Amino acid sequence: MALFEVSVVPIGTSTTSIGDYIADAVQVLADAGVSYEVSAMGTLFEAGVKEALPLIQKMHEAAFKRGAQRVLSTIVIDDRRDKGVTMKSKVASVKRRLRRGRSK
């Protein structure tokens, strides 16, 4: 299982508001049943690489289907092979370190 961060930004739309475009992209993940979290700057999700890449393509295409003339998508992949990680385990690891005073 790998972790992905995807940001889909439609360009060339009739409005500066892009929430509907983002909702369409996130709906792709919801429909696929993968675990995801939406943040202010992107969407995180957990999946295998072979499963995720087609989903990312569908997320990117969703903005075009809504009418965007150009779409900029940014993808970050964290594919760790030595041990399993999840979105929650990575956050918990940082919080644990902060409690121990290692944030200095």
N, CA, C and O atoms as a DFTB+ gen file, in Angstrom:
416 C
 N C O
     1  1       0.856      -1.179       0.000
     2  2       0.000       0.000       0.000
     3  2       0.898       1.236       0.000
     4  3       1.873       1.305       0.747
     5  1       0.562       2.198      -0.834
     6  2       1.307       3.450      -0.909
     7  2       0.385       4.605      -0.530
     8  3      -0.838       4.467      -0.512
     9  1       0.993       5.731      -0.233
    10  2       0.253       6.956       0.069
    11  2       0.426       7.924      -1.086
    12  3       1.508       8.040      -1.662
    13  1      -0.648       8.614      -1.416
    14  2      -0.643       9.557      -2.525
    15  2      -1.219      10.886      -2.072
    16  3      -2.169      10.936      -1.291
    17  1      -0.627      11.958      -2.573
    18  2      -1.205      13.288      -2.401
    19  2      -1.430      13.836      -3.798
    20  3      -0.507      13.893      -4.612
    21  1      -2.654      14.234      -4.068
    22  2      -3.014      14.734      -5.391
    23  2      -3.676      16.090      -5.245
    24  3      -4.544      16.295      -4.397
    25  1      -3.246      17.009      -6.092
    26  2      -3.880      18.322      -6.175
    27  2      -4.271      18.544      -7.624
    28  3      -3.413      18.546      -8.506
    29  1      -5.547      18.729      -7.876
    30  2      -6.070      18.959      -9.225
    31  2      -6.535      20.406      -9.295
    32  3      -7.430      20.812      -8.554
    33  1      -5.929      21.181     -10.185
    34  2      -6.254      22.597     -10.297
    35  2      -6.719      22.897     -11.721
    36  3      -5.918      22.882     -12.656
    37  1      -8.014      23.170     -11.884
    38  2      -8.510      23.537     -13.209
    39  2      -8.121      24.976     -13.548
    40  3      -8.175      25.862     -12.695
    41  1      -7.740      25.190     -14.772
    42  2      -7.373      26.518     -15.262
    43  2      -8.240      26.802     -16.485
    44  3      -8.575      25.888     -17.239
    45  1      -8.599      28.051     -16.678
    46  2      -9.426      28.385     -17.830
    47  2     -10.888      28.095     -17.581
    48  3     -11.595      27.593     -18.455
    49  1     -11.337      28.419     -16.367
    50  2     -12.744      28.238     -16.024
    51  2     -13.424      29.605     -15.993
    52  3     -12.759      30.639     -16.068
    53  1     -14.721      29.602     -15.884
    54  2     -15.473      30.860     -15.887
    55  2     -15.524      31.517     -14.510
    56  3     -16.122      32.582     -14.357
    57  1     -14.897      30.888     -13.496
    58  2     -14.955      31.405     -12.137
    59  2     -13.639      31.127     -11.419
    60  3     -12.890      30.225     -11.796
    61  1     -13.370      31.909     -10.384
    62  2     -12.180      31.635      -9.576
    63  2     -12.438      30.556      -8.536
    64  3     -11.492      30.026      -7.953
    65  1     -13.679      30.225      -8.296
    66  2     -14.043      29.170      -7.345
    67  2     -13.867      27.813      -8.025
    68  3     -14.381      27.593      -9.121
    69  1     -13.138      26.902      -7.369
    70  2     -12.900      25.597      -7.986
    71  2     -13.433      24.438      -7.139
    72  3     -13.125      23.278      -7.414
    73  1     -14.223      24.743      -6.120
    74  2     -14.727      23.707      -5.224
    75  2     -15.501      22.602      -5.924
    76  3     -15.360      21.433      -5.566
    77  1     -16.314      22.947      -6.911
    78  2     -17.078      21.919      -7.628
    79  2     -16.149      20.985      -8.405
    80  3     -16.396      19.782      -8.489
    81  1     -15.085      21.544      -8.967
    82  2     -14.108      20.732      -9.700
    83  2     -13.405      19.760      -8.746
    84  3     -13.204      18.588      -9.063
    85  1     -13.039      20.276      -7.578
    86  2     -12.364      19.439      -6.593
    87  2     -13.299      18.332      -6.107
    88  3     -12.884      17.181      -5.967
    89  1     -14.545      18.679      -5.854
    90  2     -15.517      17.667      -5.415
    91  2     -15.650      16.556      -6.458
    92  3     -15.751      15.382      -6.101
    93  1     -15.650      16.916      -7.734
    94  2     -15.723      15.894      -8.787
    95  2     -14.507      14.968      -8.737
    96  3     -14.642      13.755      -8.898
    97  1     -13.328      15.536      -8.515
    98  2     -12.109      14.727      -8.456
    99  2     -12.136      13.802      -7.246
   100  3     -11.785      12.627      -7.355
   101  1     -12.543      14.317      -6.110
   102  2     -12.592      13.504      -4.887
   103  2     -13.661      12.418      -5.006
   104  3     -13.506      11.332      -4.446
   105  1     -14.731      12.701      -5.724
   106  2     -15.787      11.699      -5.903
   107  2     -15.248      10.447      -6.573
   108  3     -15.745       9.349      -6.323
   109  1     -14.238      10.598      -7.420
   110  2     -13.598       9.435      -8.051
   111  2     -13.075       8.487      -6.976
   112  3     -13.249       7.273      -7.081
   113  1     -12.438       9.033      -5.946
   114  2     -11.909       8.208      -4.863
   115  2     -13.030       7.599      -4.032
   116  3     -12.973       6.428      -3.657
   117  1     -14.041       8.398      -3.752
   118  2     -15.182       7.898      -2.973
   119  2     -15.847       6.730      -3.702
   120  3     -16.177       5.713      -3.091
   121  1     -16.038       6.883      -5.004
   122  2     -16.669       5.823      -5.800
   123  2     -15.819       4.552      -5.830
   124  3     -16.350       3.444      -5.913
   125  1     -14.498       4.720      -5.762
   126  2     -13.592       3.564      -5.785
   127  2     -13.472       2.892      -4.421
   128  3     -12.939       1.787      -4.323
   129  1     -13.959       3.546      -3.371
   130  2     -13.922       2.968      -2.044
   131  2     -12.560       2.997      -1.371
   132  3     -12.309       2.219      -0.450
   133  1     -11.670       3.888      -1.821
   134  2     -10.357       3.979      -1.176
   135  2     -10.428       4.950       0.000
   136  3     -11.277       5.841       0.037
   137  1      -9.528       4.763       0.952
   138  2      -9.455       5.648       2.109
   139  2      -8.789       6.961       1.679
   140  3      -7.702       6.945       1.100
   141  1      -9.442       8.098       1.963
   142  2      -8.889       9.384       1.557
   143  2      -9.190      10.445       2.599
   144  3     -10.093      10.299       3.422
   145  1      -8.404      11.527       2.544
   146  2      -8.616      12.703       3.381
   147  2      -8.419      13.937       2.516
   148  3      -7.437      14.042       1.780
   149  1      -9.351      14.859       2.608
   150  2      -9.249      16.117       1.875
   151  2      -8.624      17.155       2.794
   152  3      -9.037      17.305       3.944
   153  1      -7.633      17.869       2.287
   154  2      -7.041      18.974       3.037
   155  2      -7.272      20.260       2.249
   156  3      -7.843      20.235       1.159
   157  1      -6.833      21.357       2.796
   158  2      -7.026      22.644       2.121
   159  2      -6.236      22.749       0.820
   160  3      -6.571      23.561      -0.042
   161  1      -5.198      21.943       0.671
   162  2      -4.317      22.083      -0.481
   163  2      -4.218      20.840      -1.361
   164  3      -3.506      20.854      -2.365
   165  1      -4.906      19.789      -1.009
   166  2      -4.831      18.570      -1.805
   167  2      -5.615      17.455      -1.147
   168  3      -6.270      17.651      -0.124
   169  1      -5.538      16.297      -1.744
   170  2      -6.241      15.124      -1.246
   171  2      -5.237      13.998      -1.063
   172  3      -4.455      13.699      -1.965
   173  1      -5.264      13.377       0.110
   174  2      -4.415      12.229       0.410
   175  2      -5.248      10.970       0.282
   176  3      -6.425      10.954       0.641
   177  1      -4.623       9.901      -0.238
   178  2      -5.331       8.624      -0.243
   179  2      -4.351       7.468      -0.211
   180  3      -3.168       7.620      -0.517
   181  1      -4.867       6.312       0.165
   182  2      -4.092       5.086       0.295
   183  2      -4.555       4.096      -0.766
   184  3      -5.751       3.862      -0.937
   185  1      -3.586       3.521      -1.474
   186  2      -3.917       2.529      -2.492
   187  2      -2.629       1.889      -2.982
   188  3      -1.535       2.380      -2.707
   189  1      -2.768       0.805      -3.700
   190  2      -1.626       0.240      -4.398
   191  2      -1.311       1.117      -5.611
   192  3      -2.191       1.793      -6.146
   193  1      -0.065       1.097      -6.032
   194  2       0.337       1.957      -7.155
   195  2      -0.454       1.620      -8.414
   196  3      -0.911       2.522      -9.116
   197  1      -0.619       0.346      -8.704
   198  2      -1.359      -0.057      -9.913
   199  2      -2.810       0.387      -9.863
   200  3      -3.406       0.688     -10.897
   201  1      -3.381       0.430      -8.666
   202  2      -4.768       0.888      -8.491
   203  2      -4.849       2.413      -8.554
   204  3      -5.799       2.968      -9.106
   205  1      -3.845       3.086      -7.985
   206  2      -3.905       4.534      -7.831
   207  2      -3.730       5.306      -9.127
   208  3      -4.418       6.303      -9.347
   209  1      -2.828       4.868      -9.984
   210  2      -2.534       5.661     -11.177
   211  2      -3.756       5.847     -12.086
   212  3      -3.967       6.955     -12.580
   213  1      -4.561       4.817     -12.326
   214  2      -5.793       5.048     -13.088
   215  2      -6.781       5.977     -12.371
   216  3      -7.496       6.744     -13.015
   217  1      -6.816       5.903     -11.036
   218  2      -7.697       6.800     -10.280
   219  2      -7.246       8.252     -10.431
   220  3      -8.071       9.150     -10.600
   221  1      -5.947       8.474     -10.368
   222  2      -5.415       9.830     -10.538
   223  2      -5.748      10.359     -11.923
   224  3      -6.095      11.530     -12.077
   225  1      -5.645       9.507     -12.924
   226  2      -6.014       9.926     -14.277
   227  2      -7.487      10.324     -14.331
   228  3      -7.828      11.324     -14.964
   229  1      -8.360       9.566     -13.683
   230  2      -9.792       9.900     -13.654
   231  2     -10.033      11.207     -12.902
   232  3     -10.890      11.997     -13.298
   233  1      -9.289      11.443     -11.824
   234  2      -9.413      12.699     -11.080
   235  2      -9.039      13.874     -11.977
   236  3      -9.730      14.893     -12.003
   237  1      -7.955      13.725     -12.701
   238  2      -7.476      14.763     -13.617
   239  2      -8.520      15.026     -14.720
   240  3      -8.826      16.176     -15.035
   241  1      -9.049      13.962     -15.289
   242  2     -10.028      14.084     -16.372
   243  2     -11.357      14.673     -15.902
   244  3     -12.085      15.271     -16.694
   245  1     -11.674      14.506     -14.620
   246  2     -12.944      15.022     -14.096
   247  2     -13.053      16.531     -14.287
   248  3     -14.142      17.043     -14.546
   249  1     -11.946      17.242     -14.165
   250  2     -11.977      18.696     -14.351
   251  2     -12.271      19.054     -15.800
   252  3     -12.986      20.020     -16.063
   253  1     -11.737      18.300     -16.730
   254  2     -12.039      18.539     -18.146
   255  2     -13.510      18.265     -18.444
   256  3     -14.145      18.994     -19.205
   257  1     -14.039      17.213     -17.838
   258  2     -15.451      16.881     -18.058
   259  2     -16.364      17.995     -17.578
   260  3     -17.446      18.194     -18.132
   261  1     -15.936      18.729     -16.545
   262  2     -16.732      19.843     -16.026
   263  2     -16.555      21.098     -16.882
   264  3     -17.314      22.056     -16.730
   265  1     -15.567      21.108     -17.777
   266  2     -15.418      22.240     -18.678
   267  2     -14.116      23.015     -18.589
   268  3     -13.948      24.005     -19.301
   269  1     -13.200      22.602     -17.745
   270  2     -11.911      23.298     -17.670
   271  2     -11.190      23.164     -19.012
   272  3     -11.281      22.130     -19.673
   273  1     -10.491      24.195     -19.396
   274  2      -9.734      24.188     -20.643
   275  2      -8.295      23.707     -20.435
   276  3      -7.609      23.325     -21.383
   277  1      -7.862      23.736     -19.189
   278  2      -6.508      23.311     -18.835
   279  2      -6.550      22.811     -17.396
   280  3      -7.277      23.358     -16.567
   281  1      -5.770      21.769     -17.096
   282  2      -5.757      21.206     -15.746
   283  2      -4.309      20.940     -15.336
   284  3      -3.543      20.311     -16.067
   285  1      -3.960      21.429     -14.164
   286  2      -2.639      21.194     -13.585
   287  2      -2.815      20.262     -12.391
   288  3      -3.449      20.623     -11.399
   289  1      -2.251      19.066     -12.492
   290  2      -2.342      18.099     -11.390
   291  2      -0.947      17.819     -10.866
   292  3      -0.009      17.578     -11.626
   293  1      -0.834      17.856      -9.543
   294  2       0.424      17.557      -8.864
   295  2       0.243      16.265      -8.084
   296  3      -0.760      16.084      -7.393
   297  1       1.218      15.367      -8.197
   298  2       1.129      14.058      -7.565
   299  2       2.384      13.816      -6.733
   300  3       3.503      14.002      -7.211
   301  1       2.188      13.400      -5.488
   302  2       3.284      12.968      -4.628
   303  2       2.985      11.529      -4.233
   304  3       1.884      11.217      -3.781
   305  1       3.977      10.650      -4.406
   306  2       3.803       9.238      -4.076
   307  2       4.807       8.855      -2.996
   308  3       6.007       9.083      -3.148
   309  1       4.317       8.277      -1.913
   310  2       5.162       7.728      -0.851
   311  2       4.944       6.219      -0.859
   312  3       3.969       5.720      -0.297
   313  1       5.846       5.510      -1.491
   314  2       5.723       4.060      -1.670
   315  2       6.816       3.392      -0.855
   316  3       7.911       3.140      -1.360
   317  1       6.522       3.109       0.396
   318  2       7.500       2.521       1.313
   319  2       7.383       1.005       1.276
   320  3       6.294       0.456       1.445
   321  1       8.500       0.335       1.057
   322  2       8.481      -1.120       0.904
   323  2       8.997      -1.870       2.122
   324  3       8.797      -3.081       2.219
   325  1       9.661      -1.181       3.062
   326  2      10.228      -1.889       4.206
   327  2       9.209      -2.144       5.310
   328  3       9.378      -3.066       6.108
   329  1       8.146      -1.331       5.361
   330  2       7.079      -1.569       6.327
   331  2       5.816      -0.859       5.848
   332  3       5.877       0.100       5.079
   333  1       4.695      -1.341       6.311
   334  2       3.428      -0.743       5.921
   335  2       3.181       0.568       6.654
   336  3       3.428       0.668       7.856
   337  1       2.703       1.557       5.943
   338  2       2.332       2.833       6.551
   339  2       0.955       3.239       6.052
   340  3       0.511       2.838       4.977
   341  1       0.303       4.038       6.861
   342  2      -0.994       4.599       6.485
   343  2      -0.946       6.098       6.755
   344  3       0.006       6.596       7.355
   345  1      -1.955       6.801       6.321
   346  2      -2.037       8.233       6.605
   347  2      -2.013       8.453       8.119
   348  3      -1.296       9.322       8.616
   349  1      -2.794       7.665       8.837
   350  2      -2.879       7.817      10.294
   351  2      -1.566       7.468      10.988
   352  3      -1.173       8.138      11.943
   353  1      -0.893       6.435      10.521
   354  2       0.356       6.040      11.188
   355  2       1.445       7.080      11.003
   356  3       2.262       7.287      11.900
   357  1       1.469       7.736       9.852
   358  2       2.488       8.775       9.636
   359  2       2.240       9.989      10.534
   360  3       3.183      10.556      11.086
   361  1       0.990      10.382      10.677
   362  2       0.653      11.516      11.547
   363  2       0.940      11.149      12.998
   364  3       1.494      11.952      13.750
   365  1       0.568       9.949      13.384
   366  2       0.811       9.511      14.762
   367  2       2.303       9.490      15.078
   368  3       2.699       9.829      16.193
   369  1       3.122       9.104      14.132
   370  2       4.568       9.077      14.329
   371  2       5.122      10.473      14.609
   372  3       5.955      10.643      15.500
   373  1       4.671      11.453      13.867
   374  2       5.135      12.832      14.088
   375  2       4.640      13.349      15.435
   376  3       5.400      13.975      16.173
   377  1       3.381      13.094      15.760
   378  2       2.832      13.552      17.048
   379  2       3.573      12.916      18.222
   380  3       3.828      13.574      19.231
   381  1       3.913      11.647      18.088
   382  2       4.666      10.961      19.136
   383  2       6.027      11.634      19.337
   384  3       6.460      11.823      20.474
   385  1       6.683      11.985      18.271
   386  2       7.973      12.664      18.354
   387  2       7.834      14.053      18.964
   388  3       8.699      14.481      19.728
   389  1       6.772      14.751      18.641
   390  2       6.537      16.077      19.216
   391  2       6.341      15.990      20.727
   392  3       6.848      16.828      21.473
   393  1       5.610      14.979      21.173
   394  2       5.403      14.789      22.617
   395  2       6.728      14.522      23.348
   396  3       6.889      14.878      24.515
   397  1       7.664      13.892      22.643
   398  2       8.966      13.597      23.244
   399  2       9.926      14.786      23.149
   400  3      11.061      14.700      23.617
   401  1       9.484      15.883      22.551
   402  2      10.319      17.075      22.477
   403  2      11.349      17.063      21.365
   404  3      12.376      17.733      21.470
   405  1      11.096      16.319      20.307
   406  2      12.057      16.245      19.211
   407  2      11.756      17.226      18.098
   408  3      12.281      17.096      16.992
   409  1      10.915      18.205      18.381
   410  2      10.566      19.178      17.344
   411  2      11.572      20.309      17.259
   412  3      11.437      21.180      16.399
   413  1      12.582      20.326      18.129
   414  2      13.581      21.409      18.163
   415  2      14.639      21.225      17.112
   416  3      15.551      22.045      17.005
